[in-house]
């Protein structure tokens, strides 16, 4: 039997889904941890730190988290320091939750363990953005005030958008031109 080494490589990234890890080694990062969910959380969405010392009711994982995590909602007055990380896509989770616009999407239900890419982890992850141009290395912001923004709550946007706050350390990992077809882009959580 003979083996050959891969000789063709692509210059462009392949399609990515919200919450998907973009680099295989990120799966083994010590900054990718599981936390009990206090609210339903959509994969690929921002999560905030919740109550300290939550005990998960999902004992199948046989773990406990130091605190719970919760989704961004109109009830949260989020500050940049409240940002804890982003919910990672997990294809073994077969539940659906409602996003900020009322659509059924893949996510973690209340009182389950969610995989979270933590801020400062240097993990590269896919997130949903509005159809706009993005430049690699620039600051990432998130819509946190739907009343003053023209975009849905939780949409990842360029820094300086109306109704958005900057996420500490989050930068666009790639440049992208305006497109309405594929609104998932890679960011890095520095």
Residue frames as a rotation matrix with the C-alpha (Angstrom) as fourth column:
UNK 1
0.585 0.811 0.000 0.00
0.811 -0.585 0.000 0.00
0.000 0.000 -1.000 0.00
UNK 2
-0.554 -0.782 0.285 1.36
0.780 -0.607 -0.149 3.42
0.290 0.139 0.947 -0.89
UNK 3
0.418 0.610 -0.673 0.51
0.785 -0.615 -0.070 6.79
-0.457 -0.499 -0.736 0.59
UNK 4
-0.235 -0.465 0.854 0.86
0.769 -0.626 -0.129 10.22
0.594 0.627 0.505 -0.93
UNK 5
-0.593 -0.032 -0.804 1.13
0.625 -0.649 -0.435 13.55
-0.508 -0.760 0.405 0.81
UNK 6
0.570 0.822 -0.002 -1.41
0.692 -0.481 -0.539 16.24
-0.443 0.306 -0.843 0.14
UNK 7
-0.509 -0.825 0.245 -0.01
0.817 -0.374 0.440 18.55
-0.272 0.424 0.864 -2.52
UNK 8
-0.394 0.451 0.801 -2.93
0.401 -0.699 0.591 20.92
0.827 0.554 0.095 -3.16
UNK 9
-0.531 0.224 -0.817 -3.96
0.778 -0.253 -0.575 23.54
-0.335 -0.941 -0.040 -0.64
UNK 10
0.292 0.752 0.591 -6.66
0.868 -0.468 0.167 26.18
0.402 0.464 -0.789 -0.84
UNK 11
-0.744 -0.545 0.387 -6.00
0.395 -0.826 -0.403 29.90
0.539 -0.147 0.829 -0.51
UNK 12
-0.365 0.714 0.598 -9.51
-0.659 -0.652 0.377 30.63
0.658 -0.256 0.708 0.74
UNK 13
-0.818 0.185 0.545 -11.35
-0.413 0.469 -0.780 29.32
-0.400 -0.863 -0.307 3.78
UNK 14
-0.746 0.653 -0.134 -14.21
0.379 0.581 0.720 26.88
0.548 0.486 -0.681 3.22
UNK 15
0.050 0.875 0.481 -17.76
-0.239 -0.457 0.857 27.65
0.970 -0.158 0.187 4.39
UNK 16
-0.923 -0.324 -0.205 -18.11
0.154 0.175 -0.972 28.03
0.351 -0.929 -0.112 8.13
UNK 17
0.116 0.986 -0.119 -21.16
0.496 0.047 0.867 27.79
0.861 -0.160 -0.484 10.39
UNK 18
0.239 0.050 0.970 -21.98
-0.604 -0.775 0.189 29.99
0.761 -0.630 -0.155 13.37
UNK 19
0.677 -0.024 0.736 -20.18
-0.707 0.258 0.659 28.71
-0.206 -0.966 0.157 16.45
UNK 20
0.930 -0.365 -0.044 -17.89
0.321 0.864 -0.389 26.40
0.180 0.348 0.920 14.48
UNK 21
0.455 -0.866 -0.207 -14.24
-0.015 -0.239 0.971 26.35
-0.890 -0.439 -0.121 15.53
UNK 22
0.896 -0.071 -0.437 -12.13
-0.439 -0.283 -0.853 27.47
-0.063 0.956 -0.285 12.57
UNK 23
-0.077 -0.963 -0.257 -8.84
-0.844 0.200 -0.497 25.85
0.530 0.179 -0.829 13.60
UNK 24
0.413 0.318 -0.854 -8.76
-0.042 0.943 0.331 22.13
0.910 -0.100 0.403 14.52
UNK 25
-0.487 -0.704 -0.517 -6.30
0.490 0.269 -0.829 22.58
0.723 -0.657 0.214 17.41
UNK 26
-0.584 0.328 0.743 -8.72
-0.605 -0.786 -0.127 24.98
0.542 -0.523 0.657 19.15
UNK 27
0.440 0.775 -0.454 -10.75
-0.282 0.599 0.750 21.94
0.853 -0.202 0.482 20.15
UNK 28
0.300 -0.436 -0.848 -8.00
0.756 0.651 -0.067 21.14
0.582 -0.621 0.525 22.68
UNK 29
-0.331 -0.412 0.849 -7.67
-0.078 -0.885 -0.460 24.66
0.940 -0.218 0.260 24.12
UNK 30
-0.615 0.096 -0.783 -7.81
0.769 0.292 -0.568 24.99
0.174 -0.952 -0.254 27.89
UNK 31
-0.867 0.359 -0.345 -9.98
-0.219 -0.897 -0.384 28.08
-0.447 -0.257 0.857 27.26
UNK 32
-0.386 0.790 -0.477 -12.77
-0.585 0.190 0.788 25.98
0.713 0.583 0.389 25.75
UNK 33
-0.998 0.003 0.060 -14.87
-0.051 0.494 -0.868 24.92
-0.032 -0.870 -0.493 28.71
UNK 34
-0.373 0.919 -0.130 -18.41
0.472 0.308 0.826 23.81
0.799 0.246 -0.548 29.58
UNK 35
-0.979 0.139 0.148 -20.79
-0.203 -0.612 -0.765 25.91
-0.016 -0.779 0.627 31.66
UNK 36
-0.476 0.880 -0.011 -24.33
0.790 0.421 -0.446 25.44
-0.387 -0.221 -0.895 32.92
UNK 37
-0.754 0.257 0.605 -26.84
0.299 -0.686 0.663 27.48
0.585 0.681 0.440 30.93
UNK 38
-0.754 0.515 -0.408 -29.18
0.276 -0.315 -0.908 29.82
-0.596 -0.797 0.096 32.83
UNK 39
0.209 0.776 -0.594 -31.03
-0.579 -0.391 -0.715 30.72
-0.788 0.494 0.368 29.61
UNK 40
0.694 0.004 0.720 -31.31
0.540 0.658 -0.524 29.10
-0.476 0.753 0.455 26.20
UNK 41
0.092 -0.766 -0.636 -28.19
-0.355 -0.622 0.698 29.95
-0.930 0.162 -0.329 24.18
UNK 42
0.972 0.208 -0.110 -27.83
-0.154 0.207 -0.966 29.95
-0.178 0.956 0.234 20.39
UNK 43
0.352 -0.886 0.303 -24.64
0.742 0.461 0.486 28.38
-0.570 0.054 0.820 19.02
UNK 44
-0.225 -0.553 0.802 -22.33
0.898 -0.438 -0.050 31.13
0.379 0.709 0.596 17.80
UNK 45
0.584 0.509 0.632 -23.87
0.219 -0.849 0.481 33.81
0.782 -0.143 -0.607 20.03
UNK 46
-0.438 -0.669 0.600 -22.25
-0.367 -0.476 -0.799 35.89
0.820 -0.571 -0.037 22.74
UNK 47
0.374 0.515 -0.771 -22.64
0.617 0.483 0.622 34.62
0.693 -0.708 -0.137 26.30
UNK 48
0.115 -0.230 0.966 -22.50
-0.588 -0.800 -0.121 36.60
0.801 -0.554 -0.227 29.52
UNK 49
-0.843 -0.400 -0.360 -21.33
0.076 0.574 -0.815 35.38
0.532 -0.715 -0.454 32.92
UNK 50
0.209 0.978 0.013 -24.27
-0.060 0.000 0.998 34.35
0.976 -0.209 0.059 35.07
UNK 51
0.770 0.220 0.598 -24.67
-0.586 -0.126 0.801 33.39
0.252 -0.967 0.032 38.70
UNK 52
-0.306 -0.947 0.095 -21.64
-0.871 0.238 -0.430 32.10
0.385 -0.215 -0.898 40.61
UNK 53
-0.873 -0.256 0.416 -21.47
-0.431 0.803 -0.411 28.39
-0.229 -0.538 -0.811 41.58
UNK 54
0.208 0.927 -0.312 -24.29
-0.978 0.189 -0.088 27.00
-0.022 0.324 0.946 39.49
UNK 55
-0.584 -0.292 0.757 -24.78
-0.308 0.943 0.127 23.25
-0.751 -0.159 -0.641 39.71
UNK 56
-0.641 0.345 -0.686 -25.91
-0.731 0.000 0.682 21.74
0.236 0.938 0.253 36.42
UNK 57
0.186 0.757 0.627 -29.00
-0.723 0.537 -0.434 19.57
-0.665 -0.373 0.647 36.35
UNK 58
0.763 -0.044 -0.645 -27.47
-0.524 0.542 -0.657 17.78
0.379 0.839 0.390 33.38
UNK 59
0.449 -0.584 0.676 -25.58
-0.645 0.312 0.698 15.12
-0.619 -0.749 -0.237 35.32
UNK 60
0.953 -0.102 0.286 -24.73
0.259 0.763 -0.592 13.13
-0.157 0.638 0.754 32.19
UNK 61
0.564 -0.783 0.262 -21.61
-0.110 -0.386 -0.916 15.28
0.819 0.487 -0.304 31.84
UNK 62
0.664 -0.248 -0.706 -20.72
0.724 0.450 0.523 14.69
0.188 -0.858 0.478 35.49
UNK 63
-0.541 -0.822 0.175 -19.19
0.742 -0.565 -0.360 18.13
0.395 -0.065 0.917 35.77
UNK 64
0.517 0.658 -0.548 -20.03
0.793 -0.608 0.018 21.39
-0.322 -0.444 -0.836 37.44
UNK 65
0.076 -0.462 0.883 -19.27
0.655 -0.645 -0.394 24.89
0.752 0.609 0.254 36.27
UNK 66
-0.713 -0.442 -0.544 -17.90
0.701 -0.419 -0.578 27.68
0.027 -0.793 0.608 38.48
UNK 67
-0.530 0.637 -0.559 -20.78
-0.240 -0.746 -0.622 29.88
-0.813 -0.195 0.549 37.33
UNK 68
0.207 0.691 0.693 -23.61
0.661 0.423 -0.619 29.80
-0.721 0.586 -0.370 34.85
UNK 69
-0.927 -0.364 -0.086 -23.74
0.177 -0.628 0.758 31.52
-0.330 0.688 0.647 31.47
UNK 70
0.095 0.994 -0.044 -26.65
0.498 -0.086 -0.863 33.33
-0.862 0.060 -0.504 29.88
UNK 71
-0.153 -0.045 0.987 -27.60
0.980 -0.133 0.146 34.76
0.125 0.990 0.064 26.52
UNK 72
-0.984 -0.093 -0.151 -27.71
0.091 -0.996 0.022 38.43
-0.152 0.008 0.988 25.66
UNK 73
-0.219 0.963 0.160 -31.29
0.965 0.189 0.184 39.65
0.147 0.194 -0.970 25.96
UNK 74
-0.030 0.291 0.956 -33.25
0.230 -0.929 0.290 42.87
0.973 0.228 -0.039 26.06
UNK 75
0.912 0.378 -0.156 -33.30
0.206 -0.097 0.974 42.45
0.353 -0.921 -0.166 29.86
UNK 76
0.276 -0.897 -0.344 -29.49
0.914 0.134 0.382 42.68
-0.297 -0.420 0.858 30.07
UNK 77
0.971 -0.226 -0.081 -27.86
-0.240 -0.921 -0.307 46.07
-0.005 0.318 -0.948 30.07
UNK 78
0.694 -0.715 0.086 -24.57
0.717 0.697 0.006 44.70
-0.064 0.057 0.996 28.81
UNK 79
0.700 -0.654 -0.287 -21.26
-0.585 -0.755 0.297 46.37
-0.411 -0.040 -0.911 29.30
UNK 80
0.367 -0.633 -0.682 -18.09
-0.692 0.304 -0.655 45.29
0.622 0.712 -0.326 27.54
UNK 81
-0.596 -0.672 0.440 -16.86
-0.784 0.366 -0.501 43.60
0.176 -0.643 -0.745 30.75
UNK 82
0.139 0.747 0.650 -19.98
-0.743 0.513 -0.430 41.40
-0.654 -0.423 0.627 30.87
UNK 83
0.598 0.022 -0.801 -18.87
-0.714 0.468 -0.521 39.57
0.364 0.883 0.296 27.70
UNK 84
0.378 -0.457 0.805 -17.58
-0.564 0.576 0.591 36.12
-0.734 -0.677 -0.040 28.65
UNK 85
-0.716 -0.629 0.303 -17.28
-0.144 0.558 0.817 34.24
-0.683 0.542 -0.490 25.38
UNK 86
-0.219 0.597 -0.772 -19.09
-0.974 -0.090 0.207 32.66
0.054 0.797 0.601 22.45
UNK 87
0.323 0.449 0.833 -21.17
-0.494 0.831 -0.256 29.47
-0.807 -0.328 0.490 22.41
UNK 88
-0.678 -0.685 -0.265 -19.41
-0.630 0.356 0.690 26.78
-0.379 0.635 -0.673 20.35
UNK 89
0.220 0.708 -0.671 -21.26
-0.927 0.366 0.083 24.70
0.305 0.604 0.737 17.77
UNK 90
-0.677 -0.335 0.656 -21.78
-0.554 0.819 -0.153 21.14
-0.486 -0.466 -0.739 18.99
UNK 91
-0.419 0.505 -0.754 -23.28
-0.764 0.253 0.594 18.73
0.491 0.825 0.280 16.47
UNK 92
-0.801 0.163 -0.576 -24.11
0.350 0.908 -0.230 16.23
0.485 -0.386 -0.785 19.22
UNK 93
-0.708 0.615 -0.347 -26.63
0.081 -0.418 -0.905 18.70
-0.701 -0.669 0.247 20.67
UNK 94
-0.804 0.446 0.393 -29.85
0.528 0.232 0.817 18.13
0.274 0.864 -0.422 18.78
UNK 95
-0.024 0.822 -0.569 -32.02
0.860 -0.274 -0.432 20.76
-0.510 -0.500 -0.700 20.44
UNK 96
-0.334 -0.007 0.942 -33.40
0.653 -0.723 0.227 23.93
0.679 0.691 0.246 18.93
UNK 97
-0.258 0.226 -0.939 -33.91
0.762 -0.550 -0.342 27.25
-0.594 -0.804 -0.030 20.67
UNK 98
0.720 0.549 0.424 -35.30
0.693 -0.601 -0.399 30.60
0.036 0.581 -0.813 19.54
UNK 99
-0.458 -0.874 0.162 -32.88
0.868 -0.479 -0.133 33.30
0.194 0.079 0.978 18.42
UNK 100
-0.737 0.095 -0.670 -33.39
0.303 -0.839 -0.453 37.05
-0.605 -0.536 0.589 19.02
UNK 101
-0.744 0.487 -0.457 -35.74
-0.668 -0.542 0.510 37.22
0.001 0.685 0.729 16.02
UNK 102
0.081 0.840 0.536 -37.86
-0.781 0.388 -0.490 34.22
-0.620 -0.379 0.687 17.04
UNK 103
0.339 -0.040 -0.940 -36.35
-0.787 0.535 -0.306 31.74
0.515 0.844 0.150 14.56
UNK 104
0.903 -0.065 0.426 -35.72
-0.204 0.806 0.555 28.11
-0.379 -0.588 0.715 15.59
UNK 105
0.421 -0.851 -0.314 -31.97
-0.637 -0.031 -0.770 27.46
0.646 0.524 -0.555 15.47
UNK 106
0.346 -0.393 -0.852 -29.45
0.483 0.853 -0.197 25.04
0.804 -0.343 0.485 16.97
UNK 107
-0.038 -0.374 0.927 -28.61
-0.593 -0.738 -0.322 25.80
0.804 -0.562 -0.194 20.55
UNK 108
-0.806 -0.277 -0.523 -28.32
0.283 0.596 -0.752 24.80
0.519 -0.754 -0.402 24.17
UNK 109
0.280 0.958 0.060 -31.46
0.259 -0.135 0.956 24.60
0.924 -0.253 -0.286 26.31
UNK 110
0.266 -0.097 0.959 -31.71
-0.806 -0.568 0.166 25.89
0.528 -0.818 -0.229 29.88
UNK 111
0.435 -0.177 0.883 -29.85
-0.768 0.440 0.466 23.80
-0.471 -0.880 0.056 32.50
UNK 112
0.926 -0.335 0.172 -27.59
0.376 0.823 -0.426 21.96
0.001 0.459 0.888 30.07
UNK 113
0.203 -0.930 -0.307 -23.85
0.315 -0.235 0.920 22.20
-0.927 -0.284 0.245 29.67
UNK 114
0.991 0.108 0.079 -22.73
0.115 -0.390 -0.913 24.51
-0.068 0.914 -0.399 26.85
UNK 115
0.129 -0.983 0.133 -19.25
0.963 0.156 0.221 24.62
-0.238 0.099 0.966 25.33
UNK 116
0.960 0.191 -0.205 -17.92
0.176 -0.980 -0.089 28.18
-0.218 0.049 -0.975 25.49
UNK 117
0.092 -0.920 0.380 -14.89
0.854 -0.123 -0.506 29.71
0.512 0.371 0.775 23.74
UNK 118
0.512 0.128 -0.849 -13.74
0.760 -0.528 0.378 32.17
-0.400 -0.839 -0.368 26.39
UNK 119
0.950 -0.233 0.208 -12.55
-0.115 -0.880 -0.461 35.72
0.290 0.414 -0.863 25.76
UNK 120
0.389 -0.893 0.227 -8.76
-0.889 -0.299 0.346 35.90
-0.241 -0.336 -0.910 25.70
UNK 121
0.535 -0.090 0.840 -8.52
-0.100 0.981 0.169 32.29
-0.839 -0.174 0.515 24.49
UNK 122
-0.416 -0.628 -0.657 -7.11
-0.697 -0.244 0.675 33.08
-0.584 0.739 -0.336 21.02
UNK 123
-0.394 0.416 0.820 -9.73
0.500 0.845 -0.188 30.69
-0.771 0.336 -0.541 19.63
UNK 124
-0.874 0.171 -0.454 -10.92
-0.467 -0.555 0.689 31.42
-0.134 0.814 0.565 16.08
UNK 125
-0.565 0.774 0.285 -14.67
0.502 0.597 -0.626 30.92
-0.655 -0.211 -0.726 15.73
UNK 126
-0.769 0.367 0.524 -17.42
0.438 -0.295 0.849 31.64
0.466 0.882 0.066 13.20
UNK 127
-0.530 0.641 -0.555 -20.08
0.402 -0.386 -0.830 34.25
-0.746 -0.663 -0.053 14.01
UNK 128
0.094 0.668 0.738 -23.05
0.995 -0.092 -0.044 35.74
0.038 0.738 -0.674 12.14
UNK 129
-0.709 -0.345 -0.615 -22.60
0.361 -0.927 0.103 39.31
-0.605 -0.149 0.782 10.93
UNK 130
0.497 0.790 -0.358 -24.63
0.034 -0.430 -0.902 41.78
-0.867 0.436 -0.240 8.96
UNK 131
0.490 -0.331 0.806 -23.86
0.865 0.295 -0.405 42.03
-0.104 0.896 0.431 5.22
UNK 132
0.939 -0.295 -0.177 -21.03
-0.290 -0.955 0.055 44.55
-0.185 0.000 -0.983 5.36
UNK 133
0.474 -0.858 -0.198 -17.31
-0.002 0.223 -0.975 44.75
0.881 0.462 0.104 4.61
UNK 134
0.968 -0.239 0.073 -14.87
-0.059 0.066 0.996 43.69
-0.243 -0.969 0.050 7.35
UNK 135
0.452 -0.887 -0.089 -11.12
-0.531 -0.187 -0.826 44.13
0.717 0.421 -0.556 7.62
UNK 136
0.485 -0.364 -0.795 -8.82
0.561 0.827 -0.036 41.57
0.671 -0.429 0.605 9.23
UNK 137
-0.482 -0.774 -0.410 -7.46
0.770 -0.151 -0.620 42.71
0.418 -0.615 0.669 12.59
UNK 138
-0.606 0.307 0.734 -10.10
-0.319 -0.939 0.129 45.36
0.728 -0.156 0.667 13.29
UNK 139
-0.902 0.246 0.355 -12.23
-0.350 0.064 -0.934 45.51
-0.252 -0.967 0.029 16.44
UNK 140
-0.596 0.772 -0.221 -15.43
0.419 0.533 0.735 43.44
0.685 0.345 -0.641 16.66
UNK 141
-0.816 0.461 0.349 -18.56
-0.573 -0.562 -0.597 44.95
-0.079 -0.687 0.722 18.22
UNK 142
-0.758 0.645 -0.096 -21.99
0.620 0.759 0.199 43.50
0.201 0.092 -0.975 19.00
UNK 143
-0.365 0.736 0.570 -25.44
-0.249 -0.667 0.702 45.05
0.897 0.114 0.426 18.83
UNK 144
-0.798 0.051 -0.601 -26.55
0.561 0.425 -0.710 45.38
0.219 -0.904 -0.368 22.45
UNK 145
-0.545 0.664 -0.512 -29.33
0.011 -0.605 -0.796 47.92
-0.839 -0.439 0.322 22.09
UNK 146
-0.556 0.364 0.747 -31.90
0.812 0.431 0.394 46.87
-0.178 0.826 -0.535 19.51
UNK 147
0.464 0.799 -0.383 -33.86
0.702 -0.595 -0.391 50.09
-0.540 -0.088 -0.837 20.10
UNK 148
0.491 -0.338 -0.803 -31.09
-0.359 -0.918 0.167 52.29
-0.793 0.206 -0.573 18.66
UNK 149
-0.647 -0.758 0.084 -29.71
-0.282 0.339 0.897 49.84
-0.709 0.557 -0.433 16.10
UNK 150
0.095 0.656 -0.748 -31.04
-0.986 -0.044 -0.164 48.84
-0.140 0.753 0.643 12.71
UNK 151
-0.334 -0.321 -0.886 -29.86
-0.486 0.864 -0.129 45.25
0.808 0.387 -0.445 13.24
UNK 152
0.659 0.625 -0.418 -31.06
-0.015 0.567 0.824 42.42
0.752 -0.537 0.383 15.50
UNK 153
0.637 -0.359 0.683 -29.76
-0.765 -0.178 0.619 42.16
-0.100 -0.916 -0.388 19.06
UNK 154
0.485 -0.520 0.703 -26.54
-0.094 0.768 0.633 40.13
-0.870 -0.373 0.323 19.20
UNK 155
0.932 -0.171 0.319 -25.41
0.348 0.180 -0.920 40.76
0.100 0.969 0.227 15.62
UNK 156
0.128 -0.961 -0.245 -21.62
0.669 -0.098 0.737 40.99
-0.732 -0.258 0.630 15.28
UNK 157
0.901 0.237 0.363 -20.67
0.424 -0.651 -0.629 44.26
0.087 0.721 -0.687 13.55
UNK 158
-0.063 -0.901 0.430 -17.81
0.600 -0.378 -0.705 46.67
0.798 0.214 0.564 12.89
UNK 159
-0.396 -0.182 -0.900 -16.72
0.870 -0.389 -0.304 48.89
-0.295 -0.903 0.312 15.75
UNK 160
-0.933 0.000 -0.361 -18.63
-0.023 -0.998 0.060 52.16
-0.360 0.064 0.931 15.88
UNK 161
-0.619 0.782 0.079 -22.00
0.361 0.194 0.912 50.84
0.697 0.593 -0.403 14.67
UNK 162
-0.424 0.580 0.695 -25.03
-0.737 -0.667 0.107 52.55
0.526 -0.468 0.711 16.22
UNK 163
0.582 0.732 0.354 -26.41
-0.787 0.399 0.470 50.59
0.203 -0.552 0.808 19.20
UNK 164
0.734 -0.389 -0.556 -23.27
0.260 0.918 -0.298 48.38
0.627 0.074 0.775 19.51
UNK 165
0.741 -0.593 0.315 -20.42
-0.591 -0.353 0.726 47.98
-0.319 -0.724 -0.612 21.99
UNK 166
0.097 -0.813 -0.574 -16.90
-0.771 0.303 -0.560 46.70
0.630 0.497 -0.597 21.36
UNK 167
0.983 0.102 -0.155 -16.07
-0.001 0.837 0.548 43.21
0.186 -0.538 0.822 22.59
UNK 168
0.533 -0.830 0.162 -12.75
-0.739 -0.363 0.568 43.33
-0.412 -0.423 -0.807 24.48
UNK 169
-0.319 -0.862 0.394 -9.99
-0.473 0.505 0.722 41.61
-0.821 0.044 -0.569 22.52
UNK 170
0.231 0.459 0.858 -12.26
0.509 0.695 -0.509 40.32
-0.829 0.554 -0.073 19.73
UNK 171
-0.309 -0.414 -0.856 -10.86
-0.568 -0.641 0.515 41.00
-0.762 0.646 -0.037 16.25
UNK 172
0.818 0.512 -0.260 -11.90
-0.491 0.387 -0.781 40.02
-0.299 0.767 0.568 12.74
UNK 173
0.163 -0.758 0.631 -9.67
-0.002 0.640 0.769 37.11
-0.987 -0.126 0.103 11.66
UNK 174
-0.444 -0.227 0.867 -10.27
0.830 0.262 0.493 37.64
-0.339 0.938 0.072 7.96
UNK 175
-0.741 0.246 -0.625 -11.30
-0.376 -0.923 0.082 40.40
-0.556 0.295 0.777 5.58
UNK 176
-0.429 0.687 0.587 -14.61
0.787 0.603 -0.131 40.16
-0.444 0.406 -0.799 3.80
UNK 177
-0.981 0.181 0.070 -16.37
-0.107 -0.804 0.585 42.24
0.162 0.566 0.808 1.18
UNK 178
-0.413 0.901 0.130 -20.07
-0.760 -0.263 -0.595 43.05
-0.502 -0.344 0.794 1.31
UNK 179
-0.828 0.228 -0.512 -22.22
-0.202 0.731 0.652 40.00
0.523 0.643 -0.559 0.61
UNK 180
-0.111 0.870 0.480 -25.77
-0.992 -0.129 0.004 39.01
0.065 -0.476 0.877 1.41
UNK 181
0.359 0.283 -0.890 -25.24
-0.479 0.874 0.084 35.28
0.801 0.396 0.449 0.80
UNK 182
0.279 -0.392 -0.877 -22.88
0.655 0.745 -0.125 34.23
0.703 -0.539 0.464 3.57
UNK 183
0.504 0.014 0.864 -22.94
-0.380 -0.894 0.236 36.27
0.776 -0.447 -0.446 6.74
UNK 184
0.954 -0.278 -0.111 -20.65
0.239 0.485 0.841 34.02
-0.180 -0.829 0.530 8.79
UNK 185
0.509 -0.834 0.213 -17.14
-0.317 -0.411 -0.854 35.36
0.800 0.368 -0.474 9.38
UNK 186
0.307 -0.522 -0.796 -14.19
0.781 0.616 -0.102 34.25
0.543 -0.590 0.597 11.53
UNK 187
0.618 -0.233 0.751 -13.19
-0.485 -0.865 0.131 36.25
0.619 -0.445 -0.647 14.58
UNK 188
-0.154 -0.704 -0.693 -10.41
0.451 0.574 -0.683 35.64
0.879 -0.418 0.229 17.09
UNK 189
0.869 0.494 0.038 -10.92
0.142 -0.321 0.936 36.05
0.475 -0.808 -0.349 20.83
UNK 190
-0.122 -0.990 0.066 -7.66
0.332 -0.103 -0.938 37.71
0.935 -0.092 0.341 21.90
